[in-house]
Amino acid sequence: MENEVATEPQPAADLSVLLINLLKGVLYRDGDARLWGALLNLQARVRDYMTVLNLELVLDEAEGYAFLKSRPDPGDDDPAPRLPRLVARRPLSFQVSLLLALLRRKLAEFDAGGGDTRLVLSRDDIAELLRVFLPDGPNEAKLLDQVEGIINKVSDLGFLHKLKPGSGNASSVLAHYEVRRILKAFVDAQWLAELDERLAGYQTQLLKTNDVEPKP
């Protein structure tokens, strides 16, 4: 009688933990190396499970992130039913959209330099990016409060990660933020190529919102 070699099944616990974490938000390679390794091994099963929920897995091994997004809705001539979205769409304010655009351009410039893989900016660095597109005001503290609010909203979306003092380049008491590379998945190359035109549109809209005439 020939000996049969049984294949060892993947632990169900690992799969459950993966599914739960992905449903809660973005999974990063540098956040949990063991969970990331399990995802690489189990990604086919994860995709199968998520298809049932009308979701698809976006996995970028090079950049080290994974997340779930809703599958595209069927076309008008497709008889397939339109399923409800498990991942809700959230409209973004002009200020948040503006900062995302500026951070995406900054990330592209940073990558072109071929240096470190982590782009870290201080709160003042981010304020300088925004300052050009915000109307002039006499109160610097009010401007920084506004910038802080925009940064917090972008951080809540997962595109900025506030570093602890002494972590990486965040050695001073000033707040530092890592620009999450997942931003590249939401702002593609074609969008980036049209960035200057988009930024001009953002600036015009912001000036109108604040009832400020454009500078000559």
N, CA, C and O of each residue as an XYZ file, in Angstrom:
864
protein
N       0.850     -1.189      0.000
C       0.000      0.000      0.000
C       0.888      1.241      0.000
O       1.794      1.355      0.825
N       0.632      2.172     -0.922
C       1.457      3.355     -1.024
C       1.111      4.348      0.082
O      -0.046      4.513      0.470
N       2.151      4.994      0.566
C       1.921      6.012      1.591
C       1.335      7.258      0.947
O       1.810      7.700     -0.099
N       0.320      7.820      1.556
C      -0.300      9.037      1.068
C       0.181     10.208      1.907
O       0.168     10.157      3.137
N       0.599     11.244      1.237
C       1.064     12.438      1.920
C      -0.067     13.460      1.921
O      -0.479     13.956      0.872
N      -0.548     13.755      3.088
C      -1.656     14.703      3.204
C      -1.127     16.130      3.133
O      -0.116     16.463      3.752
N      -1.818     16.957      2.379
C      -1.438     18.377      2.331
C      -2.004     19.079      3.554
O      -3.157     18.874      3.932
N      -1.181     19.900      4.156
C      -1.598     20.585      5.373
C      -2.476     21.782      5.015
O      -2.036     22.679      4.296
N      -3.726     21.803      5.515
C      -4.609     22.924      5.179
C      -4.151     24.214      5.847
O      -3.524     24.193      6.907
N      -4.468     25.315      5.220
C      -4.144     26.599      5.816
C      -5.015     26.816      7.047
O      -6.207     26.508      7.009
N      -4.459     27.336      8.132
C      -5.243     27.547      9.353
C      -6.444     28.445      9.094
O      -6.318     29.519      8.505
N      -7.621     27.987      9.546
C      -8.829     28.793      9.369
C      -8.752     30.074     10.168
O      -9.322     31.093      9.779
N      -8.036     30.024     11.305
C      -7.920     31.210     12.146
C      -7.224     32.338     11.411
O      -7.641     33.493     11.507
N      -6.157     32.013     10.668
C      -5.438     33.037      9.907
C      -6.351     33.688      8.877
O      -6.321     34.905      8.698
N      -7.160     32.881      8.202
C      -8.059     33.407      7.194
C      -9.096     34.321      7.833
O      -9.396     35.388      7.296
N      -9.641     33.919      8.962
C     -10.639     34.743      9.648
C     -10.043     36.072     10.085
O     -10.663     37.124      9.926
N      -8.831     36.019     10.640
C      -8.170     37.251     11.084
C      -7.919     38.170      9.899
O      -8.101     39.384     10.002
N      -7.503     37.601      8.779
C      -7.265     38.392      7.571
C      -8.538     39.085      7.104
O      -8.532     40.287      6.839
N      -9.613     38.340      7.004
C     -10.869     38.893      6.517
C     -11.353     40.020      7.415
O     -11.803     41.059      6.932
N     -11.260     39.810      8.726
C     -11.730     40.811      9.681
C     -10.893     42.083      9.568
O     -11.440     43.186      9.548
N      -9.568     41.934      9.495
C      -8.698     43.104      9.416
C      -8.892     43.872      8.113
O      -8.866     45.103      8.107
N      -9.084     43.161      7.026
C      -9.306     43.836      5.747
C     -10.643     44.569      5.720
O     -10.758     45.638      5.121
N     -11.646     43.997      6.366
C     -12.942     44.667      6.427
C     -12.889     45.905      7.313
O     -13.697     46.820      7.157
N     -11.938     45.933      8.241
C     -11.791     47.084      9.128
C     -11.003     48.221      8.485
O     -11.174     49.379      8.865
N     -10.135     47.905      7.512
C      -9.345     48.968      6.889
C      -8.164     48.424      6.114
O      -8.123     47.248      5.751
N      -7.203     49.302      5.869
C      -6.033     48.957      5.057
C      -5.071     48.091      5.870
O      -4.874     48.311      7.065
N      -4.481     47.108      5.205
C      -3.463     46.260      5.825
C      -2.110     46.635      5.229
O      -1.940     46.652      4.010
N      -1.141     46.939      6.113
C       0.191     47.338      5.665
C       1.219     46.267      6.021
O       1.149     45.642      7.079
N       2.173     46.070      5.115
C       3.241     45.106      5.346
C       4.051     45.458      6.588
O       4.404     44.581      7.377
N       4.347     46.765      6.758
C       5.160     47.162      7.906
C       4.360     47.254      9.195
O       4.925     47.485     10.264
N       3.052     47.077      9.099
C       2.225     47.107     10.300
C       2.159     45.772     11.005
O       2.123     45.727     12.235
N       2.141     44.676     10.252
C       2.060     43.333     10.834
C       2.653     42.357      9.815
O       1.967     41.920      8.892
N       3.927     42.023      9.990
C       4.631     41.184      9.020
C       4.008     39.792      8.932
O       3.924     39.218      7.846
N       3.574     39.248     10.067
C       3.000     37.901     10.061
C       1.670     37.882      9.300
O       1.420     36.979      8.502
N       0.832     38.871      9.548
C      -0.459     38.937      8.862
C      -0.263     39.180      7.370
O      -1.009     38.656      6.543
N       0.750     39.982      7.032
C       1.050     40.227      5.621
C       1.482     38.936      4.929
O       1.069     38.666      3.802
N       2.306     38.149      5.597
C       2.726     36.871      5.034
C       1.552     35.933      4.835
O       1.481     35.217      3.836
N       0.629     35.939      5.791
C      -0.562     35.096      5.657
C      -1.411     35.553      4.474
O      -1.995     34.727      3.772
N      -1.480     36.856      4.253
C      -2.255     37.373      3.126
C      -1.669     36.905      1.797
O      -2.408     36.522      0.890
N      -0.353     36.936      1.681
C       0.275     36.490      0.437
C      -0.012     35.016      0.179
O      -0.190     34.604     -0.968
N      -0.056     34.228      1.243
C      -0.327     32.794      1.088
C      -1.796     32.496      0.830
O      -2.125     31.525      0.149
N      -2.668     33.319      1.365
C      -4.101     33.028      1.326
C      -4.877     33.964      0.405
O      -6.108     33.975      0.440
N      -4.192     34.739     -0.409
C      -4.895     35.774     -1.164
C      -5.953     35.214     -2.106
O      -6.973     35.863     -2.334
N      -5.731     34.016     -2.661
C      -6.736     33.435     -3.558
C      -8.032     33.155     -2.800
O      -9.124     33.408     -3.310
N      -7.904     32.631     -1.581
C      -9.096     32.346     -0.777
C      -9.754     33.632     -0.306
O     -10.980     33.720     -0.237
N      -8.940     34.630      0.019
C      -9.491     35.930      0.424
C     -10.319     36.518     -0.722
O     -11.418     37.028     -0.501
N      -9.792     36.445     -1.937
C     -10.518     36.986     -3.095
C     -11.851     36.255     -3.282
O     -12.871     36.879     -3.576
N     -11.835     34.937     -3.111
C     -13.065     34.157     -3.275
C     -14.119     34.567     -2.243
O     -15.292     34.738     -2.574
N     -13.689     34.720     -0.999
C     -14.628     35.112      0.055
C     -15.183     36.508     -0.199
O     -16.382     36.736     -0.039
N     -14.332     37.436     -0.589
C     -14.758     38.813     -0.758
C     -15.660     38.993     -1.972
O     -16.477     39.914     -2.003
N     -15.522     38.124     -2.972
C     -16.399     38.206     -4.139
C     -17.853     38.020     -3.732
O     -18.747     38.647     -4.301
N     -18.088     37.162     -2.751
C     -19.447     36.931     -2.257
C     -20.039     38.210     -1.677
O     -21.250     38.422     -1.741
N     -19.177     39.072     -1.106
C     -19.621     40.332     -0.512
C     -19.565     41.496     -1.500
O     -19.698     42.655     -1.109
N     -19.368     41.180     -2.794
C     -19.283     42.197     -3.841
C     -18.084     43.121     -3.634
O     -18.136     44.311     -3.947
N     -17.006     42.551     -3.103
C     -15.776     43.303     -2.878
C     -14.627     42.643     -3.628
O     -14.672     41.449     -3.924
N     -13.601     43.426     -3.932
C     -12.396     42.854     -4.517
C     -11.174     43.322     -3.754
O     -11.137     44.428     -3.215
N     -10.173     42.453     -3.721
C      -8.942     42.746     -3.003
C      -7.976     43.488     -3.913
O      -7.698     43.051     -5.030
N      -7.468     44.616     -3.425
C      -6.395     45.348     -4.109
C      -5.123     45.103     -3.307
O      -5.028     45.507     -2.148
N      -4.157     44.447     -3.917
C      -2.924     44.063     -3.226
C      -1.726     44.554     -4.030
O      -1.556     44.190     -5.194
N      -0.905     45.376     -3.403
C       0.310     45.877     -4.040
C       1.496     45.394     -3.216
O       1.827     45.967     -2.178
N       2.130     44.325     -3.702
C       3.249     43.749     -2.950
C       4.454     44.677     -2.935
O       5.170     44.742     -1.935
N       4.688     45.399     -4.030
C       5.852     46.274     -4.102
C       5.756     47.417     -3.098
O       6.739     47.746     -2.434
N       4.578     48.023     -2.986
C       4.396     49.151     -2.077
C       4.022     48.706     -0.665
O       4.162     49.471      0.288
N       3.547     47.467     -0.534
C       3.288     46.920      0.794
C       1.969     47.315      1.417
O       1.930     47.645      2.602
N       0.872     47.294      0.648
C      -0.437     47.580      1.224
C      -1.501     46.744      0.527
O      -1.311     46.276     -0.595
N      -2.617     46.568      1.213
C      -3.757     45.845      0.653
C      -5.032     46.433      1.248
O      -5.068     46.821      2.415
N      -6.080     46.491      0.419
C      -7.357     47.005      0.908
C      -8.477     46.427      0.050
O      -8.228     45.803     -0.982
N      -9.697     46.641      0.488
C     -10.868     46.153     -0.231
C     -11.598     47.319     -0.880
O     -11.660     48.416     -0.325
N     -12.147     47.068     -2.058
C     -12.990     48.077     -2.688
C     -14.191     47.388     -3.324
O     -14.154     46.197     -3.633
N     -15.250     48.157     -3.511
C     -16.454     47.604     -4.117
C     -16.200     47.240     -5.571
O     -15.482     47.947     -6.278
N     -16.782     46.145     -6.011
C     -16.667     45.759     -7.402
C     -17.481     46.722     -8.266
O     -18.484     47.266     -7.804
N     -17.059     46.940     -9.515
C     -17.794     47.877    -10.378
C     -19.249     47.458    -10.547
O     -19.556     46.268    -10.616
N     -20.136     48.437    -10.612
C     -21.544     48.156    -10.856
C     -21.728     47.622    -12.275
O     -20.989     48.015    -13.179
N     -22.691     46.741    -12.484
C     -22.944     46.237    -13.840
C     -23.435     47.364    -14.744
O     -24.055     48.321    -14.282
N     -23.152     47.237    -16.022
C     -23.583     48.242    -16.985
C     -25.092     48.243    -17.159
O     -25.791     47.351    -16.680
N     -25.579     49.261    -17.853
C     -27.028     49.386    -18.041
C     -27.612     48.219    -18.825
O     -28.771     47.856    -18.622
N     -26.815     47.622    -19.726
C     -27.321     46.510    -20.533
C     -27.014     45.161    -19.896
O     -27.249     44.117    -20.504
N     -26.489     45.181    -18.672
C     -26.162     43.942    -17.954
C     -27.340     43.574    -17.060
O     -27.744     44.373    -16.215
N     -27.908     42.354    -17.236
C     -29.075     41.966    -16.424
C     -28.724     41.658    -14.967
O     -29.627     41.474    -14.151
N     -27.453     41.598    -14.627
C     -27.063     41.282    -13.252
C     -27.606     42.342    -12.296
O     -27.610     43.527    -12.630
N     -28.061     41.933    -11.115
C     -28.621     42.898    -10.157
C     -27.535     43.804     -9.583
O     -26.380     43.397     -9.458
N     -27.908     45.021     -9.239
C     -26.995     45.947     -8.568
C     -27.036     45.669     -7.070
O     -28.071     45.831     -6.423
N     -25.923     45.260     -6.542
C     -25.854     44.910     -5.125
C     -25.521     46.139     -4.287
O     -24.847     47.049     -4.768
N     -25.986     46.176     -3.036
C     -25.647     47.318     -2.178
C     -24.154     47.350     -1.889
O     -23.495     46.311     -1.877
N     -23.625     48.542     -1.657
C     -22.205     48.712     -1.386
C     -21.920     48.485      0.089
O     -22.549     49.087      0.959
N     -20.955     47.601      0.359
C     -20.506     47.402      1.734
C     -19.508     48.481      2.132
O     -19.462     48.896      3.290
N     -18.704     48.936      1.158
C     -17.757     50.026      1.388
C     -18.381     51.304      0.839
O     -18.529     51.462     -0.373
N     -18.742     52.203      1.731
C     -19.452     53.408      1.333
C     -18.508     54.412      0.678
O     -17.328     54.493      1.019
N     -19.048     55.170     -0.266
C     -18.303     56.265     -0.873
C     -18.478     57.507     -0.006
O     -19.576     57.803      0.468
N     -17.375     58.227      0.193
C     -17.431     59.432      1.014
C     -17.021     60.645      0.183
O     -15.908     60.688     -0.340
N     -17.906     61.626      0.057
C     -17.523     62.837     -0.690
C     -16.441     63.602      0.059
O     -16.445     63.648      1.290
N     -15.513     64.203     -0.686
C     -14.404     64.934     -0.085
C     -14.605     66.431     -0.295
O     -15.102     66.867     -1.333
N     -14.210     67.207      0.709
C     -14.271     68.659      0.589
C     -13.186     69.132     -0.376
O     -12.268     68.381     -0.706
N     -13.298     70.379     -0.823
C     -12.276     70.940     -1.702
C     -10.909     70.952     -1.024
O      -9.896     70.643     -1.651
N     -10.885     71.317      0.280
C      -9.607     71.398      0.986
C      -8.934     70.038      1.098
O      -7.722     69.928      0.918
N      -9.717     68.998      1.396
C      -9.157     67.652      1.506
C      -8.674     67.163      0.144
O      -7.591     66.588      0.036
N      -9.480     67.392     -0.896
C      -9.077     67.006     -2.252
C      -7.799     67.726     -2.655
O      -6.917     67.144     -3.288
N      -7.709     68.995     -2.282
C      -6.521     69.781     -2.596
C      -5.281     69.188     -1.956
O      -4.257     69.023     -2.618
N      -5.365     68.864     -0.666
C      -4.193     68.310      0.012
C      -3.810     66.951     -0.562
O      -2.624     66.652     -0.692
N      -4.789     66.129     -0.904
C      -4.478     64.834     -1.518
C      -3.731     65.027     -2.837
O      -2.786     64.297     -3.135
N      -4.160     66.012     -3.622
C      -3.494     66.292     -4.896
C      -2.057     66.744     -4.668
O      -1.142     66.305     -5.365
N      -1.864     67.624     -3.689
C      -0.526     68.135     -3.412
C       0.394     67.049     -2.861
O       1.573     66.989     -3.210
N      -0.146     66.200     -2.008
C       0.660     65.112     -1.458
C       1.027     64.112     -2.546
O       2.129     63.564     -2.542
N       0.102     63.870     -3.481
C       0.389     62.920     -4.567
C       1.509     63.455     -5.456
O       2.387     62.700     -5.874
N       1.480     64.755     -5.746
C       2.548     65.341     -6.543
C       3.877     65.301     -5.780
O       4.923     65.018     -6.362
N       3.827     65.581     -4.492
C       5.030     65.546     -3.671
C       5.617     64.135     -3.635
O       6.837     63.966     -3.658
N       4.756     63.132     -3.579
C       5.205     61.741     -3.564
C       5.856     61.374     -4.890
O       6.856     60.656     -4.911
N       5.303     61.858     -5.994
C       5.891     61.587     -7.313
C       7.277     62.227     -7.417
O       8.209     61.604     -7.925
N       7.415     63.464     -6.940
C       8.717     64.137     -6.958
C       9.715     63.405     -6.067
O      10.890     63.274     -6.410
N       9.238     62.936     -4.931
C      10.088     62.217     -3.988
C      10.586     60.909     -4.600
O      11.767     60.584     -4.484
N       9.701     60.162     -5.245
C      10.079     58.897     -5.884
C      11.064     59.124     -7.025
O      11.954     58.305     -7.256
N      10.905     60.232     -7.735
C      11.812     60.539     -8.851
C      13.222     60.794     -8.353
O      14.186     60.609     -9.095
N      13.351     61.220     -7.096
C      14.674     61.456     -6.525
C      15.424     60.187     -6.205
O      16.644     60.214     -6.037
N      14.708     59.058     -6.116
C      15.356     57.765     -5.900
C      16.026     57.608     -4.558
O      16.991     56.852     -4.440
N      15.542     58.300     -3.538
C      16.150     58.183     -2.212
C      15.404     57.219     -1.315
O      15.134     56.080     -1.694
N      15.074     57.685     -0.124
C      14.364     56.888      0.869
C      12.994     56.499      0.323
O      12.459     57.160     -0.567
N      12.436     55.423      0.863
C      11.114     54.977      0.427
C       9.999     55.622      1.230
O       8.830     55.508      0.862
N      10.343     56.304      2.329
C       9.334     56.923      3.183
C       9.390     58.441      3.055
O      10.418     59.067      3.315
N       8.271     59.011      2.653
C       8.167     60.464      2.575
C       7.559     60.963      3.876
O       6.408     60.659      4.188
N       8.339     61.733      4.638
C       7.904     62.269      5.926
C       7.904     63.786      5.838
O       8.894     64.395      5.434
N       6.778     64.394      6.223
C       6.627     65.844      6.186
C       6.196     66.349      7.557
O       5.434     65.691      8.265
N       6.692     67.513      7.916
C       6.243     68.136      9.163
C       4.918     68.856      8.916
O       4.505     69.045      7.772
N       4.265     69.251      9.998
C       3.033     70.020      9.846
C       3.299     71.312      9.076
O       2.484     71.723      8.250
N       4.444     71.957      9.349
C       4.771     73.200      8.648
C       5.051     72.955      7.165
O       4.730     73.798      6.327
N       5.651     71.799      6.835
C       5.869     71.442      5.427
C       4.537     71.374      4.688
O       4.392     71.890      3.580
N       3.567     70.723      5.329
C       2.249     70.570      4.711
C       1.546     71.918      4.624
O       0.855     72.206      3.647
N       1.728     72.737      5.649
C       1.135     74.072      5.632
C       1.674     74.889      4.464
O       0.928     75.637      3.832
N       2.956     74.751      4.176
C       3.561     75.485      3.058
C       3.004     75.004      1.721
O       2.833     75.801      0.799
N       2.718     73.702      1.611
C       2.109     73.187      0.387
C       0.747     73.820      0.156
O       0.392     74.166     -0.971
N      -0.016     73.969      1.241
C      -1.376     74.488      1.134
C      -1.430     76.011      1.035
O      -2.353     76.567      0.440
N      -0.447     76.678      1.617
C      -0.497     78.129      1.758
C      -0.703     78.838      0.415
O      -1.434     79.826      0.339
N      -0.066     78.337     -0.629
C      -0.159     78.966     -1.943
C      -1.589     78.987     -2.456
O      -1.975     79.883     -3.206
N      -2.377     77.989     -2.045
C      -3.727     77.833     -2.590
C      -4.805     78.341     -1.645
O      -5.988     78.304     -1.982
N      -4.412     78.817     -0.461
C      -5.377     79.359      0.487
C      -5.289     80.875      0.487
O      -4.204     81.433      0.321
N      -6.413     81.546      0.670
C      -6.390     83.010      0.656
C      -5.551     83.565      1.799
O      -5.493     82.986      2.884
N      -4.901     84.698      1.540
C      -4.096     85.345      2.568
C      -4.995     85.802      3.716
O      -6.135     86.217      3.509
N      -4.464     85.715      4.904
C      -5.204     86.171      6.077
C      -4.256     86.736      7.097
O      -3.087     86.351      7.133
N      -4.732     87.649      7.938
C      -3.841     88.296      8.903
C      -3.486     87.402     10.095
O      -2.519     87.668     10.808
N      -4.265     86.352     10.304
C      -4.098     85.540     11.497
C      -3.391     84.233     11.142
O      -4.003     83.320     10.588
N      -2.088     84.150     11.466
C      -1.321     82.941     11.161
C      -1.812     81.748     11.965
O      -1.855     80.624     11.464
N      -2.187     82.002     13.228
C      -2.670     80.909     14.079
C      -3.952     80.305     13.523
O      -4.148     79.091     13.575
N      -4.830     81.164     12.986
C      -6.073     80.671     12.395
C      -5.791     79.815     11.167
O      -6.447     78.797     10.948
N      -4.809     80.233     10.363
C      -4.432     79.465      9.181
C      -3.906     78.085      9.578
O      -4.266     77.077      8.970
N      -3.043     78.048     10.612
C      -2.484     76.771     11.051
C      -3.568     75.865     11.621
O      -3.509     74.647     11.454
N      -4.558     76.452     12.294
C      -5.679     75.655     12.801
C      -6.457     75.038     11.637
O      -6.884     73.885     11.706
N      -6.635     75.818     10.571
C      -7.334     75.313      9.394
C      -6.543     74.175      8.754
O      -7.112     73.152      8.373
N      -5.234     74.360      8.641
C      -4.371     73.328      8.069
C      -4.418     72.076      8.929
O      -4.474     70.960      8.411
N      -4.394     72.262     10.237
C      -4.446     71.117     11.159
C      -5.721     70.312     10.952
O      -5.696     69.082     10.981
N      -6.839     71.011     10.742
C      -8.103     70.313     10.508
C      -8.083     69.516      9.218
O      -8.594     68.397      9.169
N      -7.492     70.089      8.162
C      -7.397     69.369      6.886
C      -6.501     68.145      7.035
O      -6.822     67.071      6.527
N      -5.367     68.309      7.738
C      -4.453     67.187      7.966
C      -5.158     66.063      8.716
O      -4.992     64.891      8.380
N      -5.941     66.417      9.725
C      -6.640     65.406     10.513
C      -7.629     64.618      9.660
O      -7.765     63.406      9.825
N      -8.318     65.304      8.749
C      -9.275     64.612      7.885
C      -8.561     63.666      6.926
O      -9.033     62.556      6.680
N      -7.420     64.103      6.382
C      -6.650     63.244      5.478
C      -6.061     62.062      6.246
O      -5.960     60.958      5.710
N      -5.674     62.294      7.499
C      -5.179     61.201      8.339
C      -6.282     60.195      8.619
O      -6.039     58.988      8.604
N      -7.499     60.681      8.875
C      -8.636     59.784      9.114
C      -8.924     58.913      7.898
O      -9.380     57.779      8.036
N      -8.657     59.442      6.710
C      -8.858     58.672      5.481
C      -7.755     57.637      5.269
O      -7.890     56.746      4.430
N      -6.650     57.753      6.036
C      -5.573     56.772      5.946
C      -4.436     57.139      5.022
O      -3.577     56.302      4.746
N      -4.404     58.382      4.531
C      -3.350     58.782      3.593
C      -2.165     59.445      4.288
O      -1.100     59.584      3.688
N      -2.333     59.851      5.529
C      -1.246     60.368      6.351
C      -1.203     59.588      7.653
O      -2.238     59.241      8.223
N       0.021     59.319      8.117
C       0.196     58.597      9.379
C       1.065     59.439     10.302
O       2.234     59.689     10.011
N       0.483     59.875     11.421
C       1.227     60.719     12.355
C       2.273     59.890     13.085
O       1.954     58.851     13.664
N       3.508     60.341     13.058
C       4.608     59.618     13.680
C       4.795     60.061     15.127
O       4.532     61.209     15.484
N       5.250     59.133     15.939
C       5.571     59.465     17.317
C       6.897     60.222     17.359
O       7.759     60.001     16.509
N       7.071     61.113     18.339
C       8.361     61.817     18.457
C       9.517     60.829     18.560
O       9.459     59.874     19.335
N      10.560     61.061     17.780
C      11.714     60.162     17.791
C      11.586     59.005     16.828
O      12.487     58.171     16.748
N      10.461     58.931     16.074
C      10.250     57.846     15.111
C      10.686     58.306     13.731
O      10.113     59.248     13.182
N      11.684     57.659     13.170
C      12.160     58.031     11.828
C      12.714     59.433     11.838
O      13.632     59.739     12.599
N      12.157     60.298     10.989
C      12.602     61.687     10.904
C      11.884     62.594     11.888
O      12.183     63.786     11.963
N      10.940     62.044     12.643
C      10.153     62.867     13.556
C      10.872     63.008     14.885
O      10.410     62.485     15.899
N      12.001     63.711     14.891
C      12.824     63.820     16.090
C      12.515     65.081     16.892
O      12.913     65.177     18.053
N      11.815     66.049     16.302
C      11.516     67.282     17.009
C      10.122     67.208     17.623
O       9.382     66.245     17.422
N       9.786     68.251     18.376
C       8.468     68.289     19.009
C       7.388     68.609     17.985
O       6.208     68.381     18.252
N       7.763     69.133     16.817
C       6.796     69.442     15.777
C       6.224     68.146     15.198
O       6.952     67.180     14.971
N       4.921     68.144     14.966
C       4.267     66.943     14.444
C       4.797     66.604     13.056
O       4.940     67.478     12.201
N       5.089     65.308     12.842
C       5.541     64.818     11.541
C       4.584     63.728     11.066
O       3.997     62.998     11.865
N       4.441     63.637      9.743
C       3.500     62.685      9.146
C       4.172     61.939      7.999
O       4.881     62.528      7.183
N       3.934     60.636      7.958
C       4.381     59.852      6.811
C       3.266     59.828      5.778
O       2.114     59.544      6.105
N       3.609     60.125      4.535
C       2.630     60.050      3.444
C       2.500     58.582      3.045
O       3.451     57.973      2.556
N       1.326     58.031      3.258
C       1.109     56.617      2.960
C       1.096     56.385      1.455
O       0.446     57.116      0.707
N       1.815     55.369      1.027
C       1.964     55.122     -0.405
C       0.678     54.583     -1.042
O       0.586     54.492     -2.266
N      -0.290     54.235     -0.236
C      -1.584     53.810     -0.769
C      -2.246     54.940     -1.546
O      -3.150     54.697     -2.346
N      -1.803     56.175     -1.316
C      -2.328     57.319     -2.060
C      -2.165     57.108     -3.566
O      -2.980     57.591     -4.352
N      -1.110     56.385     -3.973
C      -0.870     56.136     -5.392
C      -1.980     55.295     -6.014
O      -2.224     55.382     -7.218
N      -2.650     54.486     -5.206
C      -3.725     53.645     -5.728
C      -4.983     54.455     -6.008
O      -5.817     54.040     -6.813
N      -5.130     55.595     -5.362
C      -6.325     56.412     -5.518
C      -6.114     57.588     -6.473
O      -7.075     58.133     -7.016
N      -4.874     57.967     -6.672
C      -4.555     59.044     -7.612
C      -3.618     58.453     -8.656
O      -2.419     58.328     -8.408
N      -4.147     58.089     -9.817
C      -3.359     57.357    -10.810
C      -2.495     58.297    -11.646
O      -2.543     59.516    -11.480
N      -1.703     57.708    -12.550
C      -0.747     58.477    -13.354
C      -1.451     59.471    -14.276
O      -0.964     60.585    -14.464
N      -2.590     59.085    -14.853
C      -3.308     59.987    -15.742
C      -3.836     61.193    -14.968
O      -3.765     62.328    -15.440
N      -4.359     60.935    -13.790
C      -4.850     62.022    -12.941
C      -3.705     62.949    -12.570
O      -3.857     64.170    -12.549
N      -2.549     62.345    -12.276
C      -1.394     63.142    -11.885
C      -0.911     64.008    -13.047
O      -0.458     65.132    -12.831
N      -1.003     63.497    -14.278
C      -0.561     64.256    -15.442
C      -1.405     65.508    -15.644
O      -0.933     66.485    -16.224
N      -2.643     65.487    -15.173
C      -3.542     66.633    -15.305
C      -3.564     67.479    -14.041
O      -4.456     68.307    -13.854
N      -2.573     67.267    -13.171
C      -2.610     67.860    -11.839
C      -2.582     69.381    -11.858
O      -3.333     70.016    -11.118
N      -1.731     69.983    -12.690
C      -1.631     71.440    -12.709
C      -2.977     72.084    -13.026
O      -3.365     73.077    -12.411
N      -3.682     71.504    -13.993
C      -5.000     72.038    -14.347
C      -5.977     71.863    -13.191
O      -6.776     72.751    -12.892
N      -5.897     70.696    -12.544
C      -6.784     70.442    -11.411
C      -6.481     71.397    -10.253
O      -7.402     71.917     -9.624
N      -5.201     71.628     -9.971
C      -4.829     72.518     -8.878
C      -5.300     73.942     -9.154
O      -5.730     74.644     -8.239
N      -5.221     74.368    -10.415
C      -5.727     75.699    -10.768
C      -7.229     75.774    -10.513
O      -7.740     76.792    -10.047
N      -7.927     74.689    -10.824
C      -9.363     74.644    -10.555
C      -9.666     74.677     -9.074
O     -10.601     75.350     -8.640
N      -8.868     73.943     -8.286
C      -9.056     73.961     -6.834
C      -8.841     75.368     -6.283
O      -9.609     75.839     -5.444
N      -7.784     76.039     -6.764
C      -7.480     77.370     -6.258
C      -8.625     78.340     -6.570
O      -9.027     79.130     -5.716
N      -9.143     78.273     -7.798
C     -10.255     79.141     -8.179
C     -11.476     78.881     -7.305
O     -12.136     79.815     -6.851
N     -11.771     77.600     -7.072
C     -12.938     77.248     -6.264
C     -12.772     77.709     -4.822
O     -13.720     78.206     -4.213
N     -11.558     77.543     -4.271
C     -11.310     77.958     -2.897
C     -11.433     79.471     -2.756
O     -11.965     79.964     -1.761
N     -10.945     80.204     -3.748
C     -11.056     81.648     -3.700
C     -12.517     82.088     -3.754
O     -12.919     83.019     -3.056
N     -13.313     81.408     -4.592
C     -14.739     81.729     -4.663
C     -15.434     81.394     -3.353
O     -16.292     82.142     -2.884
N     -15.049     80.244     -2.758
C     -15.666     79.829     -1.495
C     -15.433     80.850     -0.410
O     -16.306     81.103      0.421
N     -14.237     81.443     -0.420
C     -13.876     82.403      0.621
C     -14.122     83.853      0.184
O     -13.709     84.787      0.872
N     -14.800     84.042     -0.969
C     -15.127     85.386     -1.457
C     -13.895     86.258     -1.590
O     -13.905     87.429     -1.210
N     -12.824     85.674     -2.138
C     -11.575     86.412     -2.346
C     -11.310     86.483     -3.826
O     -11.409     85.475     -4.524
N     -10.973     87.665     -4.320
C     -10.660     87.822     -5.728
C      -9.289     87.233     -6.041
O      -8.361     87.415     -5.253
N      -9.129     86.532     -7.164
C      -7.813     85.995     -7.533
C      -6.784     87.105     -7.653
O      -7.085     88.229     -8.055
N      -5.543     86.743     -7.285
C      -4.459     87.714     -7.390
C      -4.098     87.915     -8.856
O      -4.112     86.952     -9.623
N      -3.772     89.147     -9.268
C      -3.410     89.395    -10.669
C      -2.086     88.751    -10.995
O      -1.613     88.849    -12.128
